[in-house]
């Protein structure tokens, strides 16, 4: 119980003073009342709880309370999460659901208010969060920031709606998070001058250093699709107080296999980075930046900490929150069920003729996809034509890609992608950033039709098909998340992932990568339900290059 007095001993890792000292924490009513130093201690390390400074819980495919029970066993005690995904599907109702469900668990889960719903006007979303709704949500105690301002063009050009959201946040004294991949020079200066203070979209040291020079915090991201740690880790040596760690988007299999923020601690130690710089980026820096209610092993702090057997492996033995053990030996001591079903899915089945592409003179603009990277390139490729229809060309790895609205029955929009490497079958999902329409890629029109209509029958989820067979995960909450326990969901997802891996792609996370092929705010070429989109020109462009 929180009100009991107890002691716990070990090697206390103090990220404030940058020391490790053997000692005993004397805890009463969830507070560290006294710290006594002695050599007679347990052979373990006592470490501050870890914080993911920017992430989307929806990407775990679990609702917040279910996600918490998985994350805590990796030493995660704090999250700053942006419910942008569910907001695009369900609006303010979706944000309320996430906040209310998160309050059931003992982790420190704080929220950003989605700043760009929809992300652009060039896609169909389920809802719009205007400046009035955003201002109302910003006033909630559970909110610590205006989440990733993706509309950097709106900031630079002083769009009134964008500025209203920023001004409302500044009046409340809360942080403003950025999302400006590749933004440099005078435009970046104007973006930062608006009050935006953190960014998780840097992929090069040059970009990160320019943003730090203007006063920004850099969130080094290592998720399932975007992996920037290997490019940016030198910042932890050169600018340790300007760095936080985050995952952004992390699929459940990656968290189970590798871990969460503790995985980045291990990666950093393998690169011989300073332990304290790593731990401060995962605790002290985000706690102070966002004003999180988490202790840092100081006298008078809340008793929030981890017990770790070995710092190099960083395997977590116990997790304490306000003096209570909430996870021991990988087993969370809390568990909550949820039967609420929320969705917004109106799509009807399509026919094979809806996937027909009439050939034109010239080459097709092809999205070049890379594993572990949200940025795409563009190539003009000769189309493969059969019976008056442009089809997938598996020999040259040019596959037909489809995006179609889940909110109405608009005509499917078709593009082509190079890089996935599938030799057979198709995959489809209702996770398609940011509006979460239906997205699919496949080796033939017939396989695409099977995958898409299977997804429509499920009213949301992830599916892979091949030669009449199918594997799938149904996501009954907004077509984004499951109510299932983490272990149950992971079993289904692993079966699906293994099924899909036999289709020929060697991508580490093909479903996550596919989900970002409709994200119209990350260069260069993407696909929405309104057309093929050139991000640099910020407009819909024709499929054929004449």
C-alpha positions as CSV (number, residue, x, y, z in Angstrom):
1,X,0.0,0.0,0.0
2,X,1.1,3.5,-0.7
3,X,0.8,4.7,2.9
4,X,3.2,2.1,4.3
5,X,6.8,2.8,5.1
6,X,9.5,0.7,3.5
7,X,13.1,0.7,2.4
8,X,14.7,-0.4,-0.8
9,X,18.5,-0.5,-1.4
10,X,20.8,-0.6,-4.3
11,X,23.2,1.5,-6.4
12,X,21.2,4.7,-6.9
13,X,21.6,6.2,-10.3
14,X,21.2,10.0,-9.8
15,X,20.7,11.7,-13.1
16,X,20.6,15.1,-11.5
17,X,24.0,15.0,-9.9
18,X,25.3,12.4,-12.5
19,X,26.5,10.0,-9.8
20,X,25.9,6.4,-8.8
21,X,26.0,5.8,-5.0
22,X,25.2,2.8,-2.9
23,X,22.3,3.7,-0.7
24,X,18.9,3.1,0.8
25,X,15.7,4.9,-0.2
26,X,13.4,5.4,2.8
27,X,9.8,5.7,1.4
28,X,6.7,6.8,3.2
29,X,3.3,7.5,1.7
30,X,4.7,7.2,-1.8
31,X,7.4,9.8,-1.2
32,X,11.2,9.4,-0.8
33,X,11.6,10.9,2.7
34,X,15.3,10.1,3.2
35,X,18.3,8.7,1.4
36,X,21.0,7.1,3.5
37,X,24.3,6.0,1.9
38,X,25.9,2.7,2.9
39,X,27.9,-0.1,1.3
40,X,25.6,-2.7,2.6
41,X,23.0,-2.8,-0.3
42,X,21.4,-5.1,-2.8
43,X,23.3,-5.8,-6.0
44,X,20.9,-3.9,-8.2
45,X,20.6,-0.5,-9.8
46,X,17.8,2.0,-8.9
47,X,17.0,4.1,-11.9
48,X,14.5,6.9,-12.8
49,X,11.5,5.7,-14.8
50,X,11.8,6.1,-18.6
51,X,9.7,8.5,-20.7
52,X,8.7,8.3,-24.3
53,X,8.6,12.0,-25.2
54,X,6.5,11.6,-28.4
55,X,4.4,8.7,-29.5
56,X,1.1,7.6,-30.9
57,X,-0.4,4.8,-28.7
58,X,-2.7,3.8,-31.6
59,X,0.4,2.5,-33.5
60,X,0.8,-0.2,-30.8
61,X,-2.7,-1.5,-32.0
62,X,-3.7,-1.4,-28.3
63,X,-5.9,0.9,-26.4
64,X,-4.0,3.0,-23.8
65,X,-4.7,0.8,-20.7
66,X,-3.6,-2.3,-22.6
67,X,-0.5,-0.6,-24.0
68,X,0.5,0.6,-20.5
69,X,0.6,-3.0,-19.2
70,X,3.0,-3.9,-22.1
71,X,5.2,-0.8,-21.9
72,X,5.7,-0.8,-18.1
73,X,7.6,-4.1,-18.2
74,X,10.3,-2.3,-20.2
75,X,10.6,0.4,-17.6
76,X,8.3,3.0,-19.2
77,X,6.7,5.2,-16.5
78,X,5.8,8.2,-18.6
79,X,4.4,8.9,-22.1
80,X,3.6,12.1,-24.0
81,X,1.2,10.8,-26.6
82,X,-0.6,12.5,-29.5
83,X,-4.1,10.9,-30.2
84,X,-3.8,12.3,-33.7
85,X,-4.8,9.0,-35.3
86,X,-8.1,8.4,-33.6
87,X,-8.9,12.2,-33.8
88,X,-8.8,11.9,-37.6
89,X,-11.4,9.1,-37.4
90,X,-13.6,10.1,-34.5
91,X,-12.7,13.7,-33.6
92,X,-13.1,15.0,-30.0
93,X,-14.9,11.8,-29.0
94,X,-11.8,9.8,-29.9
95,X,-9.5,12.1,-27.9
96,X,-11.9,11.8,-24.9
97,X,-11.8,8.0,-25.2
98,X,-8.0,7.9,-25.1
99,X,-7.7,10.3,-22.2
100,X,-10.3,8.5,-20.1
101,X,-8.9,5.0,-20.8
102,X,-5.4,6.2,-19.9
103,X,-6.6,7.4,-16.5
104,X,-7.3,3.8,-15.5
105,X,-3.6,2.9,-15.2
106,X,-0.8,4.2,-12.8
107,X,1.6,5.4,-15.5
108,X,2.1,9.1,-16.1
109,X,0.3,9.4,-19.5
110,X,0.0,12.9,-20.8
111,X,-1.5,14.1,-24.1
112,X,-0.8,16.5,-26.9
113,X,-3.8,18.0,-28.6
114,X,-3.7,17.1,-32.3
115,X,-3.0,20.3,-34.2
116,X,-3.7,19.2,-37.8
117,X,-6.9,17.2,-38.2
118,X,-7.0,16.6,-41.1
119,X,-3.3,16.9,-41.9
120,X,-4.1,18.5,-45.2
121,X,-7.1,19.4,-47.3
122,X,-6.0,16.9,-49.9
123,X,-7.5,13.8,-48.2
124,X,-10.8,12.7,-46.7
125,X,-10.9,12.5,-42.9
126,X,-13.6,11.5,-40.5
127,X,-13.5,14.8,-38.5
128,X,-12.0,18.3,-38.4
129,X,-10.6,19.7,-35.2
130,X,-10.9,23.5,-35.6
131,X,-9.2,26.1,-33.4
132,X,-12.2,26.3,-31.1
133,X,-12.1,22.6,-30.4
134,X,-8.4,22.6,-30.0
135,X,-8.5,25.5,-27.5
136,X,-11.1,23.6,-25.5
137,X,-9.0,20.4,-25.4
138,X,-5.8,22.4,-24.5
139,X,-7.4,23.4,-21.2
140,X,-7.6,19.8,-20.0
141,X,-5.3,18.9,-17.1
142,X,-4.2,15.8,-18.9
143,X,-2.8,17.9,-21.8
144,X,0.8,19.2,-21.8
145,X,1.2,20.4,-25.4
146,X,-0.1,21.3,-28.8
147,X,1.0,18.2,-30.7
148,X,3.2,18.1,-33.8
149,X,2.4,21.1,-35.9
150,X,2.7,19.5,-39.3
151,X,1.3,22.4,-41.3
152,X,4.6,24.3,-41.4
153,X,3.4,26.0,-44.5
154,X,0.5,27.4,-42.5
155,X,2.8,28.6,-39.8
156,X,5.1,30.3,-42.3
157,X,2.3,31.8,-44.3
158,X,0.5,32.8,-41.1
159,X,-2.7,30.9,-41.7
160,X,-5.3,32.2,-39.3
161,X,-6.6,28.8,-38.0
162,X,-3.0,27.6,-37.4
163,X,-2.0,30.7,-35.6
164,X,-5.2,30.6,-33.4
165,X,-4.2,27.1,-32.2
166,X,-0.6,28.2,-31.4
167,X,-1.7,31.4,-29.6
168,X,-4.3,29.5,-27.5
169,X,-1.5,27.1,-26.4
170,X,0.9,29.8,-25.6
171,X,-1.7,31.6,-23.5
172,X,-2.1,28.5,-21.4
173,X,1.7,28.2,-20.9
174,X,1.9,24.7,-22.6
175,X,4.5,23.4,-25.0
176,X,4.2,23.3,-28.8
177,X,5.6,20.3,-30.6
178,X,6.9,20.5,-34.2
179,X,6.9,18.3,-37.2
180,X,9.0,19.9,-39.9
181,X,11.1,17.3,-41.9
182,X,13.8,19.0,-43.9
183,X,12.7,22.6,-43.0
184,X,15.8,24.8,-43.1
185,X,16.9,28.4,-43.4
186,X,14.6,31.4,-43.1
187,X,11.4,29.3,-43.1
188,X,12.7,27.3,-40.2
189,X,13.5,30.5,-38.3
190,X,10.0,31.7,-38.7
191,X,8.6,28.3,-37.7
192,X,10.6,28.2,-34.5
193,X,9.9,31.9,-33.7
194,X,6.2,31.1,-33.5
195,X,6.9,29.2,-30.3
196,X,7.4,25.6,-31.5
197,X,10.0,24.1,-29.2
198,X,10.6,20.4,-30.1
199,X,10.9,18.3,-33.2
200,X,11.0,14.5,-33.8
201,X,11.4,14.6,-37.6
202,X,15.1,15.2,-38.0
203,X,17.0,12.6,-40.0
204,X,20.4,14.3,-40.4
205,X,22.8,15.9,-38.0
206,X,22.9,19.1,-40.1
207,X,19.2,19.5,-39.8
208,X,19.2,18.7,-36.1
209,X,22.0,21.1,-35.3
210,X,20.3,23.9,-37.1
211,X,17.1,23.4,-35.1
212,X,19.1,23.2,-31.8
213,X,20.9,26.4,-32.7
214,X,17.5,28.1,-32.9
215,X,16.5,26.8,-29.4
216,X,14.6,23.6,-30.2
217,X,14.7,20.3,-28.4
218,X,15.4,17.3,-30.7
219,X,13.5,14.1,-30.1
220,X,15.6,11.2,-31.4
221,X,13.2,8.7,-32.8
222,X,13.5,5.0,-33.2
223,X,10.2,3.4,-34.2
224,X,9.1,0.6,-36.4
225,X,9.2,2.5,-39.7
226,X,11.3,5.5,-38.9
227,X,14.7,4.8,-37.4
228,X,16.9,7.9,-36.7
229,X,19.0,6.9,-33.7
230,X,22.0,5.8,-35.7
231,X,22.1,9.1,-37.6
232,X,21.5,11.4,-34.6
233,X,23.0,9.7,-31.5
234,X,26.1,12.0,-31.6
235,X,23.8,14.7,-30.3
236,X,23.8,12.9,-27.0
237,X,27.4,13.8,-26.6
238,X,27.5,17.2,-28.2
239,X,24.1,18.6,-26.9
240,X,22.9,16.2,-24.1
241,X,20.5,18.8,-22.6
242,X,18.8,19.4,-25.9
243,X,17.8,15.8,-26.6
244,X,14.9,13.6,-25.7
245,X,14.1,10.0,-26.8
246,X,10.9,8.8,-28.5
247,X,9.4,6.0,-30.6
248,X,6.7,8.0,-32.5
249,X,5.2,4.8,-34.0
250,X,6.0,1.4,-32.6
251,X,4.2,-1.9,-33.6
252,X,3.5,-4.5,-30.9
253,X,6.0,-7.1,-32.2
254,X,8.9,-4.6,-32.2
255,X,8.2,-3.7,-28.6
256,X,7.9,-7.3,-27.5
257,X,11.1,-8.3,-29.3
258,X,13.3,-5.3,-28.6
259,X,11.7,-3.3,-25.9
260,X,10.6,0.3,-25.6
261,X,12.8,3.3,-24.5
262,X,15.0,0.8,-22.7
263,X,16.0,-0.5,-26.2
264,X,17.4,2.9,-27.0
265,X,19.4,3.0,-23.7
266,X,20.9,-0.4,-24.7
267,X,21.7,0.9,-28.2
268,X,23.4,4.0,-26.8
269,X,25.5,2.0,-24.4
270,X,26.6,-0.3,-27.2
271,X,27.9,2.9,-28.9
272,X,29.8,3.8,-25.7
273,X,27.6,6.9,-25.0
274,X,27.6,8.4,-21.6
275,X,25.1,6.6,-19.3
276,X,23.9,9.8,-17.7
277,X,23.3,11.6,-21.0
278,X,21.2,8.7,-22.2
279,X,19.2,8.4,-19.0
280,X,18.6,12.2,-18.8
281,X,17.3,12.1,-22.4
282,X,14.9,9.4,-21.3
283,X,13.8,11.0,-18.0
284,X,15.2,14.3,-16.7
285,X,14.8,16.2,-20.1
286,X,11.3,15.2,-21.0
287,X,10.1,15.4,-17.4
288,X,11.3,19.0,-17.1
289,X,10.3,20.0,-20.7
290,X,6.7,18.9,-20.4
291,X,6.3,19.3,-16.6
292,X,5.5,15.6,-16.0
293,X,4.5,14.4,-12.5
294,X,7.4,11.9,-12.1
295,X,10.1,11.8,-9.5
296,X,13.9,11.7,-10.2
297,X,15.2,9.9,-7.1
298,X,15.7,13.1,-5.1
299,X,14.7,13.5,-1.4
300,X,11.1,14.7,-1.4
301,X,10.3,13.3,-4.8
302,X,7.6,10.8,-5.5
303,X,9.0,7.2,-5.3
304,X,8.9,6.6,-9.1
305,X,11.8,4.3,-10.2
306,X,13.0,1.1,-11.7
307,X,15.0,-1.7,-10.2
308,X,17.5,-3.0,-12.9
309,X,19.8,-5.9,-12.5
310,X,22.4,-4.8,-15.0
311,X,22.7,-1.4,-16.7
312,X,24.1,-2.8,-20.0
313,X,21.2,-5.3,-20.6
314,X,18.8,-2.9,-18.9
315,X,16.4,-5.7,-18.1
316,X,13.9,-4.3,-15.6
317,X,13.2,-6.4,-12.5
318,X,10.7,-4.1,-10.8
319,X,8.9,-0.8,-11.5
320,X,7.6,1.5,-8.8
321,X,5.1,4.3,-9.1
322,X,4.4,6.5,-6.1
323,X,5.9,3.9,-3.9
324,X,3.8,1.0,-5.2
325,X,5.3,-1.9,-7.2
326,X,3.3,-1.9,-10.4
327,X,5.4,-4.4,-12.3
328,X,7.5,-7.3,-11.2
329,X,9.6,-9.6,-13.4
330,X,7.8,-8.6,-16.5
331,X,4.3,-8.8,-15.1
332,X,2.2,-5.7,-14.6
333,X,0.2,-5.8,-11.3
334,X,-2.7,-3.8,-12.9
335,X,-5.1,-5.0,-15.6
336,X,-8.2,-3.4,-17.0
337,X,-10.7,-4.6,-19.5
338,X,-12.6,-2.5,-22.0
339,X,-15.6,-3.4,-24.1
340,X,-16.3,0.0,-25.7
341,X,-16.6,-0.2,-29.4
342,X,-16.0,3.0,-31.4
343,X,-15.7,3.2,-35.1
344,X,-16.3,5.3,-38.2
345,X,-16.4,3.1,-41.2
346,X,-18.9,3.5,-44.0
347,X,-17.2,1.9,-47.0
348,X,-19.0,-0.6,-49.2
349,X,-17.2,-3.4,-51.2
350,X,-15.6,-2.6,-54.6
351,X,-15.4,-4.6,-57.8
352,X,-12.4,-5.5,-60.0
353,X,-13.3,-2.7,-62.5
354,X,-12.6,-0.1,-59.7
355,X,-8.9,-1.1,-59.9
356,X,-8.6,-0.6,-63.6
357,X,-6.0,2.0,-64.8
358,X,-6.4,3.2,-68.3
359,X,-3.0,3.5,-69.9
360,X,-1.8,6.8,-71.3
361,X,1.3,7.9,-73.3
362,X,4.4,8.3,-71.1
363,X,5.8,6.8,-68.0
364,X,4.1,6.5,-64.6
365,X,5.3,8.4,-61.6
366,X,6.4,5.7,-59.1
367,X,6.7,6.1,-55.4
368,X,10.1,4.7,-54.3
369,X,9.8,3.2,-50.9
370,X,12.7,2.5,-48.5
371,X,12.7,0.2,-45.4
372,X,13.0,2.2,-42.2
373,X,12.4,5.5,-43.8
374,X,9.3,7.7,-44.1
375,X,10.8,9.7,-46.9
376,X,10.2,8.5,-50.4
377,X,11.8,9.1,-53.8
378,X,10.3,9.4,-57.2
379,X,11.1,7.5,-60.4
380,X,9.3,7.6,-63.8
381,X,8.9,4.0,-64.9
382,X,7.5,2.3,-68.0
383,X,4.1,0.8,-67.2
384,X,3.2,-2.9,-67.6
385,X,0.0,-3.1,-69.6
386,X,-2.3,-6.1,-70.0
387,X,-5.7,-6.0,-71.8
388,X,-5.8,-2.2,-71.7
389,X,-5.0,-2.1,-67.9
390,X,-1.9,-0.9,-66.2
391,X,-1.0,-3.8,-63.8
392,X,1.6,-4.6,-61.2
393,X,5.0,-5.5,-62.5
394,X,6.5,-8.0,-60.0
395,X,9.6,-8.6,-62.1
396,X,10.6,-4.9,-61.7
397,X,9.1,-4.6,-58.3
398,X,6.5,-2.0,-59.4
399,X,3.3,-2.8,-57.5
400,X,-0.1,-1.3,-57.8
401,X,-1.1,0.7,-54.7
402,X,-4.6,1.8,-53.7
403,X,-6.0,4.4,-51.3
404,X,-9.7,4.8,-50.9
405,X,-11.9,6.7,-48.4
406,X,-13.3,4.6,-45.5
407,X,-15.8,7.4,-44.8
408,X,-17.7,7.4,-48.1
409,X,-17.8,5.4,-51.3
410,X,-15.6,7.6,-53.4
411,X,-13.6,6.1,-56.3
412,X,-10.4,4.3,-55.4
413,X,-7.2,6.2,-56.3
414,X,-4.4,4.2,-57.7
415,X,-0.7,4.7,-57.8
416,X,2.4,2.5,-58.1
417,X,5.2,1.8,-55.6
418,X,8.7,0.4,-56.0
419,X,10.5,-1.2,-53.1
420,X,8.1,-3.5,-51.2
421,X,9.4,-6.5,-53.1
422,X,6.2,-8.6,-52.9
423,X,6.2,-11.5,-55.4
424,X,2.7,-12.7,-54.6
425,X,-0.4,-11.7,-52.7
426,X,-1.4,-8.3,-51.3
427,X,-1.7,-6.5,-48.0
428,X,-4.3,-3.9,-46.9
429,X,-5.1,-1.9,-43.7
430,X,-7.2,0.8,-42.3
431,X,-4.2,2.4,-40.7
432,X,-3.1,5.0,-43.3
433,X,-1.6,8.2,-41.9
434,X,-3.1,10.6,-41.2
435,X,-6.7,10.3,-42.2
436,X,-6.7,6.5,-41.9
437,X,-8.4,5.6,-45.1
438,X,-8.0,2.2,-46.7
439,X,-4.5,1.6,-48.2
440,X,-3.3,-1.5,-50.0
441,X,-0.5,-2.8,-52.2
442,X,-0.4,-6.0,-54.2
443,X,0.9,-8.1,-57.0
444,X,-2.4,-8.3,-59.0
445,X,-5.8,-6.7,-59.2
446,X,-7.4,-9.9,-58.0
447,X,-5.2,-10.1,-54.9
448,X,-5.8,-6.4,-54.2
449,X,-9.6,-6.9,-54.5
450,X,-9.5,-9.8,-52.1
451,X,-7.5,-7.9,-49.5
452,X,-9.5,-4.7,-49.8
453,X,-12.9,-6.3,-49.6
454,X,-11.8,-8.5,-46.7
455,X,-10.8,-5.3,-44.8
456,X,-14.1,-3.7,-45.6
457,X,-16.0,-6.8,-44.3
458,X,-14.0,-6.5,-41.0
459,X,-14.7,-2.7,-40.9
460,X,-11.1,-2.0,-40.1
461,X,-7.8,-3.8,-39.3
462,X,-4.9,-5.3,-41.1
463,X,-5.0,-8.1,-43.7
464,X,-2.7,-10.1,-45.9
465,X,-4.0,-12.5,-48.7
466,X,-2.5,-14.9,-51.1
467,X,-4.1,-17.4,-53.5
468,X,-7.5,-17.4,-51.7
469,X,-6.0,-17.6,-48.2
470,X,-6.0,-14.8,-45.6
471,X,-4.6,-13.7,-42.3
472,X,-5.9,-10.7,-40.5
473,X,-6.1,-8.7,-37.2
474,X,-9.4,-7.0,-36.6
475,X,-9.1,-3.6,-34.9
476,X,-12.6,-2.8,-33.5
477,X,-11.7,0.5,-32.0
478,X,-11.7,3.1,-34.8
479,X,-10.1,0.5,-37.1
480,X,-6.9,1.4,-35.3
481,X,-6.8,-0.5,-32.0
482,X,-7.9,-3.7,-30.3
483,X,-9.5,-4.2,-26.9
484,X,-7.6,-7.4,-26.5
485,X,-4.8,-8.0,-24.0
486,X,-1.3,-7.3,-25.3
487,X,-0.4,-11.0,-25.4
488,X,-3.6,-12.0,-27.3
489,X,-3.1,-9.2,-29.8
490,X,0.5,-10.0,-30.3
491,X,-0.3,-13.7,-31.1
492,X,-2.7,-12.6,-33.8
493,X,-0.3,-10.0,-35.2
494,X,2.7,-12.4,-35.3
495,X,0.6,-15.0,-37.2
496,X,-0.3,-12.2,-39.7
497,X,3.2,-11.0,-39.9
498,X,4.6,-14.5,-40.6
499,X,1.9,-15.0,-43.3
500,X,2.8,-11.7,-44.9
501,X,6.6,-12.4,-44.7
502,X,6.1,-15.3,-47.1
503,X,4.9,-13.0,-49.8
504,X,8.4,-11.8,-50.6
505,X,9.0,-8.5,-48.9
506,X,12.2,-8.2,-46.8
507,X,11.0,-5.0,-45.1
508,X,11.4,-5.1,-41.3
509,X,7.9,-3.6,-40.8
510,X,5.9,-3.6,-44.1
511,X,2.6,-2.7,-42.6
512,X,4.0,0.3,-40.8
513,X,5.8,1.4,-43.9
514,X,2.6,1.0,-46.0
515,X,0.7,3.1,-43.5
516,X,3.0,6.1,-44.1
517,X,2.6,6.0,-47.9
518,X,-0.5,8.3,-47.6
519,X,1.2,10.7,-45.2
520,X,1.1,13.9,-47.3
521,X,3.4,16.0,-45.1
522,X,6.5,13.9,-45.6
523,X,8.3,14.1,-49.0
524,X,8.5,13.3,-51.8
525,X,5.6,11.5,-53.4
526,X,2.6,10.0,-51.6
527,X,-0.9,8.8,-52.4
528,X,-4.2,9.9,-50.9
529,X,-7.8,9.2,-51.6
530,X,-7.9,12.4,-53.7
531,X,-4.9,11.6,-55.9
532,X,-1.1,11.2,-56.3
533,X,0.5,13.9,-54.2
534,X,3.8,15.7,-54.8
535,X,4.7,16.9,-51.3
536,X,7.4,19.4,-52.5
537,X,4.8,21.1,-54.8
538,X,2.1,20.4,-52.2
539,X,-0.5,19.5,-54.8
540,X,-2.1,16.5,-56.5
541,X,-0.3,15.5,-59.7
542,X,-1.2,13.2,-62.6
543,X,0.0,9.5,-62.5
544,X,1.5,9.7,-66.0
545,X,4.5,11.8,-66.9
546,X,4.0,12.8,-70.5
